Amino acid sequence: MAARPCGIDCGDSAMGLLDIFSKDKRDQRTLAKNIERALSKHAQSGDRLRALEALATDGSEEALYGMLRRFKLQYHKTIEDEQEKEWVFETLVAKGKAVLPAVRRYILSADSVSWPLRILEKVADPEEEMSALISALDRHEPGYERDPTKKIQLLTHVASLKDERAAGIIVPYLKDMDEGVRYTAVEGLLRPKRQEIARTALLELFVSDEEESLRIRLRICEGFAEMGWLVQGFRGSVEKKLPDAYQLDREGHIKRKPQG
């Protein structure tokens, strides 16, 4: 069979492919420009908002990730900065689960994640939410970090969940090198339904000679007094470390001393 000659149809096909490639490049350039403008401290607020609106209309993962990066920018006009971030927050939440890939990616890469965690809470189901948090904490294990801000934000969010895995995730951070991280872990464990896992771990921290934070010991005392948890198995060691404002009753409850 003779080969079909490449006439006008082949030429049209080639031109069609060139048009597609050209359009893709134009779209990429437009996306890059909108992201750059949305993140510019020197742009007017109206220009940034128009760029953010264009990114929202685009709706691709890269565009939504670009919108999330707006949370990192600190604009010198505080009111406008907060208004823009609230707009981004509400716009992304309105997109529902479509934003999850970009949100997960941003939570893994960003230094501060308070805004994206709020979005995650709104759009993810409980399993998706916990999965994202576990993935992020895997990159911020207990130990030294120059800036523990993100670790504290992640632990605070985990502590707010009713998921039965939360206590087990938090406990290792009682041994973190940063006092603020340890305090956050203590706060997260002092919940009524977490006694089975939390009580022993908190008492071990309380009696440890390596723990030098009075603030942490006071918070544990306050929490045990509020929860009515016993110091069973640790009484002697606890008595040696009790701050002056607290005492133990006969049963082994930590109580605040009467004033006066």
VENPEMO-V999196 format. One record per residue. N is the residue number from 1. RES is the residue in one small letter. OMEGA is omega in radians with two decimals (NA if undefined). Layout:
n: <N | N>
res: <RES | RES>
omega: <OMEGA | OMEGA>
This chain:
n: <1 | 2 | 3 | 4 | 5 | 6 | 7 | 8 | 9 | 10 | 11 | 12 | 13 | 14 | 15 | 16 | 17 | 18 | 19 | 20 | 21 | 22 | 23 | 24 | 25 | 26 | 27 | 28 | 29 | 30 | 31 | 32 | 33 | 34 | 35 | 36 | 37 | 38 | 39 | 40 | 41 | 42 | 43 | 44 | 45 | 46 | 47 | 48 | 49 | 50 | 51 | 52 | 53 | 54 | 55 | 56 | 57 | 58 | 59 | 60 | 61 | 62 | 63 | 64 | 65 | 66 | 67 | 68 | 69 | 70 | 71 | 72 | 73 | 74 | 75 | 76 | 77 | 78 | 79 | 80 | 81 | 82 | 83 | 84 | 85 | 86 | 87 | 88 | 89 | 90 | 91 | 92 | 93 | 94 | 95 | 96 | 97 | 98 | 99 | 100 | 101 | 102 | 103 | 104 | 105 | 106 | 107 | 108 | 109 | 110 | 111 | 112 | 113 | 114 | 115 | 116 | 117 | 118 | 119 | 120 | 121 | 122 | 123 | 124 | 125 | 126 | 127 | 128 | 129 | 130 | 131 | 132 | 133 | 134 | 135 | 136 | 137 | 138 | 139 | 140 | 141 | 142 | 143 | 144 | 145 | 146 | 147 | 148 | 149 | 150 | 151 | 152 | 153 | 154 | 155 | 156 | 157 | 158 | 159 | 160 | 161 | 162 | 163 | 164 | 165 | 166 | 167 | 168 | 169 | 170 | 171 | 172 | 173 | 174 | 175 | 176 | 177 | 178 | 179 | 180 | 181 | 182 | 183 | 184 | 185 | 186 | 187 | 188 | 189 | 190 | 191 | 192 | 193 | 194 | 195 | 196 | 197 | 198 | 199 | 200 | 201 | 202 | 203 | 204 | 205 | 206 | 207 | 208 | 209 | 210 | 211 | 212 | 213 | 214 | 215 | 216 | 217 | 218 | 219 | 220 | 221 | 222 | 223 | 224 | 225 | 226 | 227 | 228 | 229 | 230 | 231 | 232 | 233 | 234 | 235 | 236 | 237 | 238 | 239 | 240 | 241 | 242 | 243 | 244 | 245 | 246 | 247 | 248 | 249 | 250 | 251 | 252 | 253 | 254 | 255 | 256 | 257 | 258 | 259 | 260>
res: <m | a | a | r | p | c | g | i | d | c | g | d | s | a | m | g | l | l | d | i | f | s | k | d | k | r | d | q | r | t | l | a | k | n | i | e | r | a | l | s | k | h | a | q | s | g | d | r | l | r | a | l | e | a | l | a | t | d | g | s | e | e | a | l | y | g | m | l | r | r | f | k | l | q | y | h | k | t | i | e | d | e | q | e | k | e | w | v | f | e | t | l | v | a | k | g | k | a | v | l | p | a | v | r | r | y | i | l | s | a | d | s | v | s | w | p | l | r | i | l | e | k | v | a | d | p | e | e | e | m | s | a | l | i | s | a | l | d | r | h | e | p | g | y | e | r | d | p | t | k | k | i | q | l | l | t | h | v | a | s | l | k | d | e | r | a | a | g | i | i | v | p | y | l | k | d | m | d | e | g | v | r | y | t | a | v | e | g | l | l | r | p | k | r | q | e | i | a | r | t | a | l | l | e | l | f | v | s | d | e | e | e | s | l | r | i | r | l | r | i | c | e | g | f | a | e | m | g | w | l | v | q | g | f | r | g | s | v | e | k | k | l | p | d | a | y | q | l | d | r | e | g | h | i | k | r | k | p | q | g>
omega: <-3.12 | 3.13 | -3.14 | -3.13 | 3.12 | -3.11 | -3.04 | -3.14 | -3.14 | 3.12 | 3.11 | -3.14 | 3.14 | 3.12 | 3.12 | 3.11 | 3.10 | 3.11 | 3.14 | 3.14 | -3.13 | 3.13 | 3.12 | 3.13 | 3.10 | 3.13 | 3.13 | 3.11 | 3.12 | 3.12 | -3.12 | 3.14 | 3.13 | 3.10 | 3.14 | -3.12 | -3.13 | -3.08 | -3.08 | 3.07 | -3.04 | 3.12 | 3.03 | -3.12 | 3.13 | 3.12 | 3.10 | -3.13 | 3.10 | 3.09 | 3.11 | 3.08 | 3.11 | 3.11 | 3.11 | 3.11 | 3.08 | 3.02 | 3.12 | 3.13 | -3.12 | 3.12 | 3.14 | 3.07 | 3.07 | 3.08 | 3.13 | 3.14 | 3.10 | 3.14 | -3.13 | -3.11 | 3.06 | -3.14 | -3.01 | 3.07 | -2.93 | -3.09 | 3.12 | 3.12 | -3.13 | -3.14 | 3.12 | -3.14 | 3.07 | 3.12 | 3.12 | 3.13 | -3.09 | -3.13 | 3.14 | 3.10 | -3.13 | -3.14 | 3.06 | -3.02 | 3.11 | -3.10 | -3.02 | 3.13 | 3.13 | -3.14 | 3.12 | 3.14 | -3.12 | 3.13 | 3.13 | -2.98 | -3.00 | 3.11 | 3.11 | -2.95 | -3.09 | 3.13 | 3.13 | 3.07 | 3.07 | 3.10 | 3.13 | -3.13 | -3.09 | -2.95 | -3.07 | 2.98 | -3.04 | -3.12 | 3.10 | -3.14 | -3.13 | 3.12 | 3.13 | -3.13 | 3.11 | 3.12 | -3.14 | -3.12 | 3.05 | 3.12 | -3.13 | -3.10 | 3.09 | -3.10 | -3.08 | 2.93 | -3.13 | 3.11 | -3.08 | -3.06 | -3.09 | 3.13 | 3.13 | 3.11 | 3.14 | -3.14 | 3.11 | -3.14 | 3.10 | -3.11 | -3.10 | -3.08 | 3.10 | -3.12 | -3.09 | 3.12 | -3.00 | -3.08 | 3.14 | 3.11 | -3.05 | -3.00 | -3.11 | -3.09 | 2.98 | -3.14 | 3.12 | -3.12 | -3.10 | -3.12 | 3.12 | 3.09 | 3.14 | 3.13 | 3.10 | 3.11 | 3.10 | 3.11 | -3.09 | -3.11 | -3.10 | 3.10 | -3.03 | -3.03 | -3.10 | -3.04 | -3.03 | -3.13 | -2.95 | -2.95 | -3.09 | -3.12 | 3.14 | 3.11 | 3.08 | 3.08 | -3.09 | -3.05 | -3.09 | 3.07 | -3.13 | 3.13 | -3.07 | -3.05 | 3.05 | 3.12 | 3.13 | 3.14 | 3.11 | 3.14 | 3.10 | 3.09 | -3.14 | -3.13 | 3.13 | 3.10 | 3.14 | -3.07 | -3.07 | -3.13 | 3.13 | 3.07 | -3.10 | -3.14 | -3.09 | -2.94 | -3.10 | -3.13 | 3.13 | -3.12 | -3.13 | -3.05 | -3.06 | 3.01 | -3.03 | -3.05 | -3.05 | 3.09 | 3.08 | 3.02 | -3.05 | -3.08 | -3.11 | 3.04 | 3.03 | -3.12 | 3.02 | 3.13 | 3.07 | 3.12 | 3.09 | NA>
